[in-house]
């Protein structure tokens, strides 16, 4: 998003990214009756979700101070690599956990709630992304305005009248 300040004649650019991900659910082969390619796809989903759980636990432990400078295994899965900035980077992250009240989905619901609890423990300190050139220009204009105000108020030092 680009802003233009008419008073300073400077532009300011802020950059953000939005990621929406549907993590589906754990695929239980016996429950779904999957076979062949569908079974392989479910297996890959489970592998990605397991890796995501490990990354979330690592980040939660690091946020709680249990783990200092520890390795976070983002590269173990394409899913975690894509979500790297959202999970442990400069971002604000929201997780929506959908659960089922049905008794036959008890294990999936419990697993989802555990996921959400671990994700809730991750602490990120997000700051506004600002284009570095725009930031430097803005800071220099502010300094210039401050110096002009000093000169006009008589605090300019040497070089005034009578010099």
Phi and psi in degrees as a GROMACS rama.xvg file:
@    title "Ramachandran Plot"
@    xaxis  label "Phi"
@    yaxis  label "Psi"
@TYPE xy
-110.261  130.141  UNK-2
-112.978  145.27  UNK-3
-120.832  124.358  UNK-4
-98.5621  106.563  UNK-5
-64.695  -27.1996  UNK-6
-67.576  -40.2585  UNK-7
-101.303  -6.43636  UNK-8
59.24  33.0081  UNK-9
-119.613  146.188  UNK-10
-98.1361  150.291  UNK-11
-134.054  129.433  UNK-12
-118.282  128.466  UNK-13
-118.256  138.463  UNK-14
-119.765  137.815  UNK-15
-144.047  166.4  UNK-16
-139.129  139.884  UNK-17
-120.474  128.374  UNK-18
-122.216  127.226  UNK-19
-116.192  122.551  UNK-20
-131.164  129.458  UNK-21
-101.246  110.468  UNK-22
-81.9698  2.81065  UNK-23
55.9696  -136.791  UNK-24
-148.658  171.117  UNK-25
-68.104  137.877  UNK-26
-98.658  104.992  UNK-27
-89.1965  115.488  UNK-28
-59.4511  -42.793  UNK-29
-66.3478  -37.176  UNK-30
-75.1212  -37.3814  UNK-31
-86.3199  -20.8742  UNK-32
71.3339  24.089  UNK-33
-70.9479  145.896  UNK-34
-141.579  156.731  UNK-35
63.4452  -128.268  UNK-36
-63.3123  -36.1565  UNK-37
-65.8178  -38.1309  UNK-38
-65.9731  -41.7668  UNK-39
-64.9144  -40.9243  UNK-40
-62.3372  -43.1  UNK-41
-62.6404  -38.049  UNK-42
-64.2179  -42.007  UNK-43
-65.9359  -38.2345  UNK-44
-61.8596  -45.6346  UNK-45
-61.6686  -39.653  UNK-46
-63.475  -44.2782  UNK-47
-64.5514  -41.2773  UNK-48
-67.3597  -36.0209  UNK-49
-64.9369  -44.8968  UNK-50
-63.7292  -40.547  UNK-51
-61.2812  -40.8271  UNK-52
-61.6846  -39.7268  UNK-53
-65.4691  -43.6463  UNK-54
-63.6747  -45.14  UNK-55
-61.1506  -43.1741  UNK-56
-64.2878  -40.9077  UNK-57
-62.5711  -44.2532  UNK-58
-67.5807  -38.8504  UNK-59
-65.1735  -41.3239  UNK-60
-64.4481  -40.3759  UNK-61
-65.309  -37.7513  UNK-62
-67.3177  -33.442  UNK-63
-83.7898  -4.77524  UNK-64
84.1169  7.41781  UNK-65
-76.5951  -17.702  UNK-66
-139.088  116.22  UNK-67
-106.936  122.248  UNK-68
63.3699  20.7674  UNK-69
-71.9951  158.399  UNK-70
-77.9072  131.701  UNK-71
-106.321  118.987  UNK-72
-80.2156  59.6845  UNK-73
-61.9061  -35.2667  UNK-74
-78.9932  -1.43002  UNK-75
-73.3859  -13.1461  UNK-76
-151.174  146.479  UNK-77
-62.941  -38.5555  UNK-78
-59.3989  -48.9358  UNK-79
-69.4454  -32.1105  UNK-80
-65.6281  -42.3442  UNK-81
-67.9551  -32.1256  UNK-82
-93.5875  8.31978  UNK-83
-52.7209  -51.8323  UNK-84
-65.1241  -35.1185  UNK-85
-72.6697  -33.2617  UNK-86
-84.7801  -49.156  UNK-87
-126.142  11.8679  UNK-88
-101.082  -155.409  UNK-89
-86.9694  78.2779  UNK-90
-154.481  163.066  UNK-91
-105.877  128.559  UNK-92
-122.902  138.154  UNK-93
-123.092  134.901  UNK-94
-119.568  129.558  UNK-95
-107.936  117.922  UNK-96
-103.451  119.463  UNK-97
-101.227  126.175  UNK-98
-124.144  165.867  UNK-99
-117.631  138.583  UNK-100
-81.5748  -6.72411  UNK-101
-69.8247  139.881  UNK-102
-62.1977  -36.1031  UNK-103
-71.9802  -9.0506  UNK-104
-106.375  18.1574  UNK-105
-56.2675  -49.2888  UNK-106
-63.8673  -42.3215  UNK-107
-64.6211  -39.8651  UNK-108
-64.3368  -44.0487  UNK-109
-63.1332  -42.3908  UNK-110
-62.3474  -42.2976  UNK-111
-62.9601  -42.5108  UNK-112
-65.7514  -36.2987  UNK-113
-65.327  -42.6588  UNK-114
-56.4748  -50.1963  UNK-115
-62.8778  -38.8347  UNK-116
-64.8862  -42.8792  UNK-117
-64.9823  -41.8004  UNK-118
-65.0326  -34.3376  UNK-119
-63.5997  -26.8378  UNK-120
-82.4823  -5.27648  UNK-121
-78.1688  130.395  UNK-122
-116.465  118.189  UNK-123
-113.479  143.172  UNK-124
-108.194  92.2698  UNK-125
-80.0142  136.651  UNK-126
-123.832  158.926  UNK-127
-71.5092  129.347  UNK-128
-81.6606  121.717  UNK-129
-128.546  136.8  UNK-130
-57.1768  128.285  UNK-131
-62.3781  -37.854  UNK-132
-63.9659  -44.0383  UNK-133
-62.474  -38.9409  UNK-134
-64.3444  -45.6059  UNK-135
-62.205  -44.911  UNK-136
-61.6235  -43.4656  UNK-137
-62.0229  -44.9405  UNK-138
-64.7644  -40.3236  UNK-139
-66.3833  -39.4486  UNK-140
-64.7169  -39.2918  UNK-141
-63.7471  -41.5096  UNK-142
-64.8327  -41.7919  UNK-143
-60.8021  -44.5248  UNK-144
-62.2446  -40.3779  UNK-145
-64.1079  -43.4323  UNK-146
-66.4584  -39.3302  UNK-147
-61.9113  -40.4509  UNK-148
-65.0571  -38.7284  UNK-149
-63.1908  -44.4343  UNK-150
-64.632  -44.9455  UNK-151
-67.6805  -24.4029  UNK-152
-89.8208  3.92172  UNK-153
90.6095  6.90334  UNK-154
-98.4692  29.2987  UNK-155
-81.2584  -12.0458  UNK-156
83.7473  -147.227  UNK-157
-68.4621  155.725  UNK-158
100.976  7.5847  UNK-159
-85.9744  -154.826  UNK-160
-65.5767  147.989  UNK-161
81.0352  8.38375  UNK-162
